[in-house]
């Protein structure tokens, strides 16, 4: 019995061994853009939440930058 996938899909899907032999996976531009946009959204939401709680100021901004940067890095690295 043949592959359950159509012929063109089965031809493009390599095995794990072929992927490992091909070398390191290159990080795509989409993961970079997604990480930056997600980090910026986290920063905006963080500052908005801090302002609504009356916690604005330098501490809220710096902690928001740190949280946004951490989420951006996680999205960038997890989206490989």
N, CA, C and O atoms as a Maestro MAE file, in Angstrom:
{
 s_m_m2io_version
 :::
 2.0.0
}

f_m_ct {
 s_m_title
 :::
 protein
 m_atom[320] {
  # First column is atom index #
  i_m_mmod_type
  r_m_x_coord
  r_m_y_coord
  r_m_z_coord
  i_m_residue_number
  s_m_chain_name
  s_m_pdb_residue_name
  s_m_pdb_atom_name
  i_m_atomic_number
  :::
  1 25 0.847 -1.171 0.000 1 A "UNK " " N  " 7
  2 3 0.000 0.000 0.000 1 A "UNK " " CA " 6
  3 2 0.892 1.233 0.000 1 A "UNK " " C  " 6
  4 15 1.959 1.231 0.614 1 A "UNK " " O  " 8
  5 25 0.464 2.274 -0.680 2 A "UNK " " N  " 7
  6 3 1.276 3.475 -0.836 2 A "UNK " " CA " 6
  7 2 1.142 4.437 0.326 2 A "UNK " " C  " 6
  8 15 0.514 4.137 1.341 2 A "UNK " " O  " 8
  9 25 1.733 5.575 0.158 3 A "UNK " " N  " 7
  10 3 1.709 6.613 1.178 3 A "UNK " " CA " 6
  11 2 0.301 7.189 1.304 3 A "UNK " " C  " 6
  12 15 -0.399 7.318 0.300 3 A "UNK " " O  " 8
  13 25 -0.130 7.540 2.528 4 A "UNK " " N  " 7
  14 3 -1.442 8.145 2.690 4 A "UNK " " CA " 6
  15 2 -1.476 9.592 2.204 4 A "UNK " " C  " 6
  16 15 -2.547 10.195 2.130 4 A "UNK " " O  " 8
  17 25 -0.316 10.150 1.874 5 A "UNK " " N  " 7
  18 3 -0.242 11.521 1.412 5 A "UNK " " CA " 6
  19 2 -0.292 11.559 -0.112 5 A "UNK " " C  " 6
  20 15 0.113 10.605 -0.776 5 A "UNK " " O  " 8
  21 25 -0.785 12.652 -0.656 6 A "UNK " " N  " 7
  22 3 -0.707 12.796 -2.114 6 A "UNK " " CA " 6
  23 2 0.744 12.760 -2.558 6 A "UNK " " C  " 6
  24 15 1.649 13.031 -1.769 6 A "UNK " " O  " 8
  25 25 0.960 12.434 -3.787 7 A "UNK " " N  " 7
  26 3 2.305 12.232 -4.315 7 A "UNK " " CA " 6
  27 2 3.191 13.463 -4.122 7 A "UNK " " C  " 6
  28 15 4.346 13.313 -3.721 7 A "UNK " " O  " 8
  29 25 2.695 14.673 -4.390 8 A "UNK " " N  " 7
  30 3 3.540 15.862 -4.276 8 A "UNK " " CA " 6
  31 2 3.893 16.175 -2.822 8 A "UNK " " C  " 6
  32 15 4.981 16.690 -2.561 8 A "UNK " " O  " 8
  33 25 3.008 15.880 -1.871 9 A "UNK " " N  " 7
  34 3 3.309 16.120 -0.458 9 A "UNK " " CA " 6
  35 2 4.300 15.089 0.058 9 A "UNK " " C  " 6
  36 15 5.227 15.429 0.793 9 A "UNK " " O  " 8
  37 25 4.111 13.843 -0.320 10 A "UNK " " N  " 7
  38 3 5.017 12.790 0.137 10 A "UNK " " CA " 6
  39 2 6.426 13.010 -0.395 10 A "UNK " " C  " 6
  40 15 7.401 12.651 0.266 10 A "UNK " " O  " 8
  41 25 6.540 13.585 -1.560 11 A "UNK " " N  " 7
  42 3 7.856 13.811 -2.146 11 A "UNK " " CA " 6
  43 2 8.607 14.934 -1.434 11 A "UNK " " C  " 6
  44 15 9.837 14.936 -1.425 11 A "UNK " " O  " 8
  45 25 7.895 15.882 -0.843 12 A "UNK " " N  " 7
  46 3 8.565 17.007 -0.196 12 A "UNK " " CA " 6
  47 2 8.864 16.762 1.271 12 A "UNK " " C  " 6
  48 15 9.651 17.501 1.862 12 A "UNK " " O  " 8
  49 25 8.262 15.750 1.875 13 A "UNK " " N  " 7
  50 3 8.490 15.473 3.297 13 A "UNK " " CA " 6
  51 2 9.673 14.525 3.442 13 A "UNK " " C  " 6
  52 15 9.607 13.368 3.025 13 A "UNK " " O  " 8
  53 25 10.769 15.029 4.045 14 A "UNK " " N  " 7
  54 3 11.934 14.194 4.258 14 A "UNK " " CA " 6
  55 2 11.871 13.507 5.603 14 A "UNK " " C  " 6
  56 15 11.070 13.877 6.461 14 A "UNK " " O  " 8
  57 25 12.697 12.527 5.785 15 A "UNK " " N  " 7
  58 3 12.741 11.844 7.072 15 A "UNK " " CA " 6
  59 2 13.578 12.655 8.048 15 A "UNK " " C  " 6
  60 15 14.246 13.613 7.661 15 A "UNK " " O  " 8
  61 25 13.538 12.269 9.302 16 A "UNK " " N  " 7
  62 3 14.310 12.971 10.325 16 A "UNK " " CA " 6
  63 2 15.806 12.819 10.072 16 A "UNK " " C  " 6
  64 15 16.582 13.739 10.330 16 A "UNK " " O  " 8
  65 25 16.204 11.662 9.567 17 A "UNK " " N  " 7
  66 3 17.620 11.443 9.284 17 A "UNK " " CA " 6
  67 2 18.096 12.355 8.156 17 A "UNK " " C  " 6
  68 15 19.220 12.855 8.194 17 A "UNK " " O  " 8
  69 25 17.245 12.572 7.152 18 A "UNK " " N  " 7
  70 3 17.625 13.471 6.068 18 A "UNK " " CA " 6
  71 2 17.742 14.904 6.561 18 A "UNK " " C  " 6
  72 15 18.629 15.645 6.135 18 A "UNK " " O  " 8
  73 25 16.836 15.296 7.470 19 A "UNK " " N  " 7
  74 3 16.890 16.644 8.028 19 A "UNK " " CA " 6
  75 2 18.134 16.861 8.858 19 A "UNK " " C  " 6
  76 15 18.737 17.933 8.812 19 A "UNK " " O  " 8
  77 25 18.523 15.845 9.621 20 A "UNK " " N  " 7
  78 3 19.730 15.953 10.441 20 A "UNK " " CA " 6
  79 2 20.972 15.980 9.566 20 A "UNK " " C  " 6
  80 15 21.941 16.671 9.880 20 A "UNK " " O  " 8
  81 25 20.947 15.233 8.474 21 A "UNK " " N  " 7
  82 3 22.099 15.204 7.585 21 A "UNK " " CA " 6
  83 2 22.242 16.503 6.811 21 A "UNK " " C  " 6
  84 15 23.346 16.859 6.399 21 A "UNK " " O  " 8
  85 25 21.135 17.218 6.607 22 A "UNK " " N  " 7
  86 3 21.181 18.457 5.836 22 A "UNK " " CA " 6
  87 2 21.889 19.571 6.598 22 A "UNK " " C  " 6
  88 15 22.310 20.553 5.987 22 A "UNK " " O  " 8
  89 25 22.030 19.449 7.892 23 A "UNK " " N  " 7
  90 3 22.728 20.460 8.677 23 A "UNK " " CA " 6
  91 2 21.803 21.194 9.607 23 A "UNK " " C  " 6
  92 15 20.689 20.756 9.894 23 A "UNK " " O  " 8
  93 25 22.287 22.316 10.067 24 A "UNK " " N  " 7
  94 3 21.554 23.107 11.053 24 A "UNK " " CA " 6
  95 2 20.368 23.809 10.407 24 A "UNK " " C  " 6
  96 15 20.449 24.277 9.271 24 A "UNK " " O  " 8
  97 25 19.268 23.876 11.147 25 A "UNK " " N  " 7
  98 3 18.079 24.569 10.663 25 A "UNK " " CA " 6
  99 2 18.316 26.069 10.763 25 A "UNK " " C  " 6
  100 15 18.718 26.562 11.816 25 A "UNK " " O  " 8
  101 25 18.074 26.797 9.685 26 A "UNK " " N  " 7
  102 3 18.266 28.241 9.689 26 A "UNK " " CA " 6
  103 2 17.044 28.921 10.289 26 A "UNK " " C  " 6
  104 15 15.907 28.541 10.010 26 A "UNK " " O  " 8
  105 25 17.287 29.907 11.097 27 A "UNK " " N  " 7
  106 3 16.183 30.662 11.699 27 A "UNK " " CA " 6
  107 2 15.588 31.571 10.635 27 A "UNK " " C  " 6
  108 15 16.302 32.285 9.930 27 A "UNK " " O  " 8
  109 25 14.296 31.529 10.536 28 A "UNK " " N  " 7
  110 3 13.618 32.297 9.501 28 A "UNK " " CA " 6
  111 2 13.364 33.737 9.901 28 A "UNK " " C  " 6
  112 15 13.384 34.108 11.074 28 A "UNK " " O  " 8
  113 25 13.128 34.518 8.883 29 A "UNK " " N  " 7
  114 3 12.824 35.922 9.106 29 A "UNK " " CA " 6
  115 2 11.486 36.077 9.819 29 A "UNK " " C  " 6
  116 15 11.291 37.017 10.591 29 A "UNK " " O  " 8
  117 25 10.570 35.158 9.558 30 A "UNK " " N  " 7
  118 3 9.249 35.231 10.186 30 A "UNK " " CA " 6
  119 2 9.346 35.088 11.701 30 A "UNK " " C  " 6
  120 15 8.605 35.755 12.422 30 A "UNK " " O  " 8
  121 25 10.236 34.240 12.201 31 A "UNK " " N  " 7
  122 3 10.353 34.085 13.655 31 A "UNK " " CA " 6
  123 2 10.954 35.334 14.281 31 A "UNK " " C  " 6
  124 15 10.621 35.680 15.415 31 A "UNK " " O  " 8
  125 25 11.837 36.012 13.556 32 A "UNK " " N  " 7
  126 3 12.404 37.261 14.061 32 A "UNK " " CA " 6
  127 2 11.325 38.332 14.157 32 A "UNK " " C  " 6
  128 15 11.198 39.003 15.181 32 A "UNK " " O  " 8
  129 25 10.553 38.490 13.091 33 A "UNK " " N  " 7
  130 3 9.492 39.498 13.082 33 A "UNK " " CA " 6
  131 2 8.435 39.148 14.123 33 A "UNK " " C  " 6
  132 15 7.958 40.030 14.837 33 A "UNK " " O  " 8
  133 25 8.065 37.882 14.220 34 A "UNK " " N  " 7
  134 3 7.080 37.455 15.205 34 A "UNK " " CA " 6
  135 2 7.540 37.711 16.625 34 A "UNK " " C  " 6
  136 15 6.746 38.125 17.469 34 A "UNK " " O  " 8
  137 25 8.804 37.471 16.896 35 A "UNK " " N  " 7
  138 3 9.348 37.720 18.226 35 A "UNK " " CA " 6
  139 2 9.332 39.195 18.582 35 A "UNK " " C  " 6
  140 15 8.970 39.561 19.700 35 A "UNK " " O  " 8
  141 25 9.723 40.044 17.640 36 A "UNK " " N  " 7
  142 3 9.755 41.483 17.899 36 A "UNK " " CA " 6
  143 2 8.345 42.025 18.107 36 A "UNK " " C  " 6
  144 15 8.104 42.803 19.030 36 A "UNK " " O  " 8
  145 25 7.423 41.618 17.255 37 A "UNK " " N  " 7
  146 3 6.038 42.105 17.378 37 A "UNK " " CA " 6
  147 2 5.408 41.615 18.681 37 A "UNK " " C  " 6
  148 15 4.727 42.380 19.364 37 A "UNK " " O  " 8
  149 25 5.624 40.366 19.024 38 A "UNK " " N  " 7
  150 3 5.071 39.825 20.263 38 A "UNK " " CA " 6
  151 2 5.666 40.535 21.480 38 A "UNK " " C  " 6
  152 15 4.948 40.864 22.424 38 A "UNK " " O  " 8
  153 25 6.964 40.766 21.454 39 A "UNK " " N  " 7
  154 3 7.610 41.486 22.553 39 A "UNK " " CA " 6
  155 2 7.086 42.904 22.699 39 A "UNK " " C  " 6
  156 15 6.886 43.380 23.817 39 A "UNK " " O  " 8
  157 25 6.861 43.585 21.576 40 A "UNK " " N  " 7
  158 3 6.315 44.940 21.627 40 A "UNK " " CA " 6
  159 2 4.891 44.934 22.187 40 A "UNK " " C  " 6
  160 15 4.524 45.819 22.961 40 A "UNK " " O  " 8
  161 25 4.101 43.952 21.803 41 A "UNK " " N  " 7
  162 3 2.729 43.844 22.331 41 A "UNK " " CA " 6
  163 2 2.735 43.572 23.833 41 A "UNK " " C  " 6
  164 15 1.920 44.129 24.568 41 A "UNK " " O  " 8
  165 25 3.640 42.728 24.286 42 A "UNK " " N  " 7
  166 3 3.758 42.456 25.722 42 A "UNK " " CA " 6
  167 2 4.126 43.731 26.469 42 A "UNK " " C  " 6
  168 15 3.587 43.998 27.542 42 A "UNK " " O  " 8
  169 25 5.038 44.517 25.912 43 A "UNK " " N  " 7
  170 3 5.442 45.772 26.542 43 A "UNK " " CA " 6
  171 2 4.264 46.737 26.646 43 A "UNK " " C  " 6
  172 15 4.050 47.345 27.696 43 A "UNK " " O  " 8
  173 25 3.503 46.879 25.570 44 A "UNK " " N  " 7
  174 3 2.355 47.788 25.580 44 A "UNK " " CA " 6
  175 2 1.308 47.335 26.601 44 A "UNK " " C  " 6
  176 15 0.778 48.144 27.363 44 A "UNK " " O  " 8
  177 25 1.021 46.036 26.606 45 A "UNK " " N  " 7
  178 3 0.043 45.522 27.567 45 A "UNK " " CA " 6
  179 2 0.541 45.658 29.002 45 A "UNK " " C  " 6
  180 15 -0.240 45.964 29.902 45 A "UNK " " O  " 8
  181 25 1.828 45.434 29.220 46 A "UNK " " N  " 7
  182 3 2.420 45.551 30.552 46 A "UNK " " CA " 6
  183 2 2.283 46.976 31.081 46 A "UNK " " C  " 6
  184 15 1.875 47.190 32.222 46 A "UNK " " O  " 8
  185 25 2.631 47.951 30.232 47 A "UNK " " N  " 7
  186 3 2.554 49.352 30.651 47 A "UNK " " CA " 6
  187 2 1.098 49.758 30.864 47 A "UNK " " C  " 6
  188 15 0.796 50.504 31.795 47 A "UNK " " O  " 8
  189 25 0.194 49.277 30.011 48 A "UNK " " N  " 7
  190 3 -1.230 49.567 30.188 48 A "UNK " " CA " 6
  191 2 -1.779 48.989 31.471 48 A "UNK " " C  " 6
  192 15 -2.542 49.650 32.177 48 A "UNK " " O  " 8
  193 25 -1.399 47.761 31.782 49 A "UNK " " N  " 7
  194 3 -1.859 47.129 33.025 49 A "UNK " " CA " 6
  195 2 -1.285 47.846 34.239 49 A "UNK " " C  " 6
  196 15 -1.982 48.038 35.235 49 A "UNK " " O  " 8
  197 25 -0.019 48.242 34.159 50 A "UNK " " N  " 7
  198 3 0.598 48.958 35.282 50 A "UNK " " CA " 6
  199 2 -0.073 50.311 35.486 50 A "UNK " " C  " 6
  200 15 -0.283 50.730 36.624 50 A "UNK " " O  " 8
  201 25 -0.410 50.996 34.398 51 A "UNK " " N  " 7
  202 3 -1.062 52.302 34.508 51 A "UNK " " CA " 6
  203 2 -2.467 52.165 35.097 51 A "UNK " " C  " 6
  204 15 -2.896 52.999 35.895 51 A "UNK " " O  " 8
  205 25 -3.179 51.109 34.700 52 A "UNK " " N  " 7
  206 3 -4.535 50.934 35.235 52 A "UNK " " CA " 6
  207 2 -4.518 50.555 36.714 52 A "UNK " " C  " 6
  208 15 -5.496 50.778 37.428 52 A "UNK " " O  " 8
  209 25 -3.414 49.985 37.165 53 A "UNK " " N  " 7
  210 3 -3.279 49.648 38.583 53 A "UNK " " CA " 6
  211 2 -2.636 50.778 39.383 53 A "UNK " " C  " 6
  212 15 -2.465 50.672 40.598 53 A "UNK " " O  " 8
  213 25 -2.282 51.859 38.690 54 A "UNK " " N  " 7
  214 3 -1.655 52.989 39.360 54 A "UNK " " CA " 6
  215 2 -0.191 52.762 39.676 54 A "UNK " " C  " 6
  216 15 0.343 53.364 40.608 54 A "UNK " " O  " 8
  217 25 0.456 51.912 38.923 55 A "UNK " " N  " 7
  218 3 1.856 51.574 39.181 55 A "UNK " " CA " 6
  219 2 2.791 52.093 38.089 55 A "UNK " " C  " 6
  220 15 3.821 51.474 37.824 55 A "UNK " " O  " 8
  221 25 2.456 53.206 37.457 56 A "UNK " " N  " 7
  222 3 3.287 53.743 36.385 56 A "UNK " " CA " 6
  223 2 4.623 54.233 36.904 56 A "UNK " " C  " 6
  224 15 4.828 54.349 38.113 56 A "UNK " " O  " 8
  225 25 5.509 54.512 36.005 57 A "UNK " " N  " 7
  226 3 6.815 55.034 36.391 57 A "UNK " " CA " 6
  227 2 7.943 54.230 35.775 57 A "UNK " " C  " 6
  228 15 7.733 53.368 34.922 57 A "UNK " " O  " 8
  229 25 9.124 54.533 36.226 58 A "UNK " " N  " 7
  230 3 10.325 53.911 35.670 58 A "UNK " " CA " 6
  231 2 10.388 52.424 35.969 58 A "UNK " " C  " 6
  232 15 10.786 51.641 35.107 58 A "UNK " " O  " 8
  233 25 10.012 52.027 37.151 59 A "UNK " " N  " 7
  234 3 10.077 50.611 37.528 59 A "UNK " " CA " 6
  235 2 9.151 49.777 36.642 59 A "UNK " " C  " 6
  236 15 9.532 48.700 36.184 59 A "UNK " " O  " 8
  237 25 7.945 50.272 36.403 60 A "UNK " " N  " 7
  238 3 7.000 49.547 35.556 60 A "UNK " " CA " 6
  239 2 7.505 49.478 34.117 60 A "UNK " " C  " 6
  240 15 7.352 48.452 33.454 60 A "UNK " " O  " 8
  241 25 8.100 50.558 33.634 61 A "UNK " " N  " 7
  242 3 8.605 50.576 32.259 61 A "UNK " " CA " 6
  243 2 9.791 49.634 32.097 61 A "UNK " " C  " 6
  244 15 9.853 48.877 31.128 61 A "UNK " " O  " 8
  245 25 10.718 49.672 33.024 62 A "UNK " " N  " 7
  246 3 11.895 48.806 32.935 62 A "UNK " " CA " 6
  247 2 11.499 47.337 33.064 62 A "UNK " " C  " 6
  248 15 12.002 46.492 32.322 62 A "UNK " " O  " 8
  249 25 10.609 47.031 33.992 63 A "UNK " " N  " 7
  250 3 10.177 45.636 34.124 63 A "UNK " " CA " 6
  251 2 9.372 45.200 32.902 63 A "UNK " " C  " 6
  252 15 9.424 44.029 32.526 63 A "UNK " " O  " 8
  253 25 8.629 46.114 32.275 64 A "UNK " " N  " 7
  254 3 7.920 45.800 31.043 64 A "UNK " " CA " 6
  255 2 8.868 45.534 29.892 64 A "UNK " " C  " 6
  256 15 8.628 44.635 29.087 64 A "UNK " " O  " 8
  257 25 9.937 46.298 29.802 65 A "UNK " " N  " 7
  258 3 10.953 46.062 28.764 65 A "UNK " " CA " 6
  259 2 11.613 44.704 28.970 65 A "UNK " " C  " 6
  260 15 11.859 43.972 28.011 65 A "UNK " " O  " 8
  261 25 11.898 44.376 30.223 66 A "UNK " " N  " 7
  262 3 12.507 43.069 30.504 66 A "UNK " " CA " 6
  263 2 11.553 41.926 30.164 66 A "UNK " " C  " 6
  264 15 11.967 40.925 29.577 66 A "UNK " " O  " 8
  265 25 10.282 42.071 30.529 67 A "UNK " " N  " 7
  266 3 9.305 41.020 30.234 67 A "UNK " " CA " 6
  267 2 9.083 40.897 28.732 67 A "UNK " " C  " 6
  268 15 9.023 39.788 28.203 67 A "UNK " " O  " 8
  269 25 8.961 42.021 28.047 68 A "UNK " " N  " 7
  270 3 8.787 41.993 26.592 68 A "UNK " " CA " 6
  271 2 9.983 41.390 25.884 68 A "UNK " " C  " 6
  272 15 9.829 40.634 24.925 68 A "UNK " " O  " 8
  273 25 11.177 41.723 26.355 69 A "UNK " " N  " 7
  274 3 12.386 41.147 25.769 69 A "UNK " " CA " 6
  275 2 12.490 39.652 25.988 69 A "UNK " " C  " 6
  276 15 12.914 38.911 25.101 69 A "UNK " " O  " 8
  277 25 12.102 39.214 27.175 70 A "UNK " " N  " 7
  278 3 12.137 37.775 27.468 70 A "UNK " " CA " 6
  279 2 11.140 37.007 26.605 70 A "UNK " " C  " 6
  280 15 11.459 35.938 26.084 70 A "UNK " " O  " 8
  281 25 9.936 37.550 26.454 71 A "UNK " " N  " 7
  282 3 8.937 36.886 25.614 71 A "UNK " " CA " 6
  283 2 9.371 36.904 24.157 71 A "UNK " " C  " 6
  284 15 9.191 35.914 23.447 71 A "UNK " " O  " 8
  285 25 9.940 38.017 23.700 72 A "UNK " " N  " 7
  286 3 10.407 38.104 22.320 72 A "UNK " " CA " 6
  287 2 11.510 37.072 22.041 72 A "UNK " " C  " 6
  288 15 11.508 36.423 20.995 72 A "UNK " " O  " 8
  289 25 12.440 36.928 22.975 73 A "UNK " " N  " 7
  290 3 13.510 35.938 22.801 73 A "UNK " " CA " 6
  291 2 12.951 34.522 22.808 73 A "UNK " " C  " 6
  292 15 13.384 33.676 22.026 73 A "UNK " " O  " 8
  293 25 11.990 34.265 23.690 74 A "UNK " " N  " 7
  294 3 11.389 32.931 23.751 74 A "UNK " " CA " 6
  295 2 10.663 32.599 22.452 74 A "UNK " " C  " 6
  296 15 10.801 31.494 21.927 74 A "UNK " " O  " 8
  297 25 9.886 33.555 21.928 75 A "UNK " " N  " 7
  298 3 9.173 33.313 20.668 75 A "UNK " " CA " 6
  299 2 10.163 33.087 19.549 75 A "UNK " " C  " 6
  300 15 9.966 32.201 18.717 75 A "UNK " " O  " 8
  301 25 11.215 33.864 19.514 76 A "UNK " " N  " 7
  302 3 12.244 33.740 18.466 76 A "UNK " " CA " 6
  303 2 12.888 32.367 18.495 76 A "UNK " " C  " 6
  304 15 13.059 31.737 17.452 76 A "UNK " " O  " 8
  305 25 13.246 31.902 19.676 77 A "UNK " " N  " 7
  306 3 13.939 30.614 19.789 77 A "UNK " " CA " 6
  307 2 12.985 29.437 19.681 77 A "UNK " " C  " 6
  308 15 13.369 28.379 19.181 77 A "UNK " " O  " 8
  309 25 11.753 29.597 20.139 78 A "UNK " " N  " 7
  310 3 10.802 28.475 20.110 78 A "UNK " " CA " 6
  311 2 10.223 28.273 18.727 78 A "UNK " " C  " 6
  312 15 9.693 27.200 18.439 78 A "UNK " " O  " 8
  313 25 10.307 29.263 17.867 79 A "UNK " " N  " 7
  314 3 9.691 29.181 16.545 79 A "UNK " " CA " 6
  315 2 10.698 28.696 15.508 79 A "UNK " " C  " 6
  316 15 10.792 29.248 14.412 79 A "UNK " " O  " 8
  317 25 11.424 27.691 15.857 80 A "UNK " " N  " 7
  318 3 12.364 27.123 14.902 80 A "UNK " " CA " 6
  319 2 11.708 25.963 14.259 80 A "UNK " " C  " 6
  320 15 12.308 25.309 13.405 80 A "UNK " " O  " 8
  :::
 }
 m_bond[319] {
  # First column is bond index #
  i_m_from
  i_m_to
  i_m_order
  :::
  1 1 2 1
  2 2 3 1
  3 3 4 2
  4 3 5 1
  5 5 6 1
  6 6 7 1
  7 7 8 2
  8 7 9 1
  9 9 10 1
  10 10 11 1
  11 11 12 2
  12 11 13 1
  13 13 14 1
  14 14 15 1
  15 15 16 2
  16 15 17 1
  17 17 18 1
  18 18 19 1
  19 19 20 2
  20 19 21 1
  21 21 22 1
  22 22 23 1
  23 23 24 2
  24 23 25 1
  25 25 26 1
  26 26 27 1
  27 27 28 2
  28 27 29 1
  29 29 30 1
  30 30 31 1
  31 31 32 2
  32 31 33 1
  33 33 34 1
  34 34 35 1
  35 35 36 2
  36 35 37 1
  37 37 38 1
  38 38 39 1
  39 39 40 2
  40 39 41 1
  41 41 42 1
  42 42 43 1
  43 43 44 2
  44 43 45 1
  45 45 46 1
  46 46 47 1
  47 47 48 2
  48 47 49 1
  49 49 50 1
  50 50 51 1
  51 51 52 2
  52 51 53 1
  53 53 54 1
  54 54 55 1
  55 55 56 2
  56 55 57 1
  57 57 58 1
  58 58 59 1
  59 59 60 2
  60 59 61 1
  61 61 62 1
  62 62 63 1
  63 63 64 2
  64 63 65 1
  65 65 66 1
  66 66 67 1
  67 67 68 2
  68 67 69 1
  69 69 70 1
  70 70 71 1
  71 71 72 2
  72 71 73 1
  73 73 74 1
  74 74 75 1
  75 75 76 2
  76 75 77 1
  77 77 78 1
  78 78 79 1
  79 79 80 2
  80 79 81 1
  81 81 82 1
  82 82 83 1
  83 83 84 2
  84 83 85 1
  85 85 86 1
  86 86 87 1
  87 87 88 2
  88 87 89 1
  89 89 90 1
  90 90 91 1
  91 91 92 2
  92 91 93 1
  93 93 94 1
  94 94 95 1
  95 95 96 2
  96 95 97 1
  97 97 98 1
  98 98 99 1
  99 99 100 2
  100 99 101 1
  101 101 102 1
  102 102 103 1
  103 103 104 2
  104 103 105 1
  105 105 106 1
  106 106 107 1
  107 107 108 2
  108 107 109 1
  109 109 110 1
  110 110 111 1
  111 111 112 2
  112 111 113 1
  113 113 114 1
  114 114 115 1
  115 115 116 2
  116 115 117 1
  117 117 118 1
  118 118 119 1
  119 119 120 2
  120 119 121 1
  121 121 122 1
  122 122 123 1
  123 123 124 2
  124 123 125 1
  125 125 126 1
  126 126 127 1
  127 127 128 2
  128 127 129 1
  129 129 130 1
  130 130 131 1
  131 131 132 2
  132 131 133 1
  133 133 134 1
  134 134 135 1
  135 135 136 2
  136 135 137 1
  137 137 138 1
  138 138 139 1
  139 139 140 2
  140 139 141 1
  141 141 142 1
  142 142 143 1
  143 143 144 2
  144 143 145 1
  145 145 146 1
  146 146 147 1
  147 147 148 2
  148 147 149 1
  149 149 150 1
  150 150 151 1
  151 151 152 2
  152 151 153 1
  153 153 154 1
  154 154 155 1
  155 155 156 2
  156 155 157 1
  157 157 158 1
  158 158 159 1
  159 159 160 2
  160 159 161 1
  161 161 162 1
  162 162 163 1
  163 163 164 2
  164 163 165 1
  165 165 166 1
  166 166 167 1
  167 167 168 2
  168 167 169 1
  169 169 170 1
  170 170 171 1
  171 171 172 2
  172 171 173 1
  173 173 174 1
  174 174 175 1
  175 175 176 2
  176 175 177 1
  177 177 178 1
  178 178 179 1
  179 179 180 2
  180 179 181 1
  181 181 182 1
  182 182 183 1
  183 183 184 2
  184 183 185 1
  185 185 186 1
  186 186 187 1
  187 187 188 2
  188 187 189 1
  189 189 190 1
  190 190 191 1
  191 191 192 2
  192 191 193 1
  193 193 194 1
  194 194 195 1
  195 195 196 2
  196 195 197 1
  197 197 198 1
  198 198 199 1
  199 199 200 2
  200 199 201 1
  201 201 202 1
  202 202 203 1
  203 203 204 2
  204 203 205 1
  205 205 206 1
  206 206 207 1
  207 207 208 2
  208 207 209 1
  209 209 210 1
  210 210 211 1
  211 211 212 2
  212 211 213 1
  213 213 214 1
  214 214 215 1
  215 215 216 2
  216 215 217 1
  217 217 218 1
  218 218 219 1
  219 219 220 2
  220 219 221 1
  221 221 222 1
  222 222 223 1
  223 223 224 2
  224 223 225 1
  225 225 226 1
  226 226 227 1
  227 227 228 2
  228 227 229 1
  229 229 230 1
  230 230 231 1
  231 231 232 2
  232 231 233 1
  233 233 234 1
  234 234 235 1
  235 235 236 2
  236 235 237 1
  237 237 238 1
  238 238 239 1
  239 239 240 2
  240 239 241 1
  241 241 242 1
  242 242 243 1
  243 243 244 2
  244 243 245 1
  245 245 246 1
  246 246 247 1
  247 247 248 2
  248 247 249 1
  249 249 250 1
  250 250 251 1
  251 251 252 2
  252 251 253 1
  253 253 254 1
  254 254 255 1
  255 255 256 2
  256 255 257 1
  257 257 258 1
  258 258 259 1
  259 259 260 2
  260 259 261 1
  261 261 262 1
  262 262 263 1
  263 263 264 2
  264 263 265 1
  265 265 266 1
  266 266 267 1
  267 267 268 2
  268 267 269 1
  269 269 270 1
  270 270 271 1
  271 271 272 2
  272 271 273 1
  273 273 274 1
  274 274 275 1
  275 275 276 2
  276 275 277 1
  277 277 278 1
  278 278 279 1
  279 279 280 2
  280 279 281 1
  281 281 282 1
  282 282 283 1
  283 283 284 2
  284 283 285 1
  285 285 286 1
  286 286 287 1
  287 287 288 2
  288 287 289 1
  289 289 290 1
  290 290 291 1
  291 291 292 2
  292 291 293 1
  293 293 294 1
  294 294 295 1
  295 295 296 2
  296 295 297 1
  297 297 298 1
  298 298 299 1
  299 299 300 2
  300 299 301 1
  301 301 302 1
  302 302 303 1
  303 303 304 2
  304 303 305 1
  305 305 306 1
  306 306 307 1
  307 307 308 2
  308 307 309 1
  309 309 310 1
  310 310 311 1
  311 311 312 2
  312 311 313 1
  313 313 314 1
  314 314 315 1
  315 315 316 2
  316 315 317 1
  317 317 318 1
  318 318 319 1
  319 319 320 2
  :::
 }
}
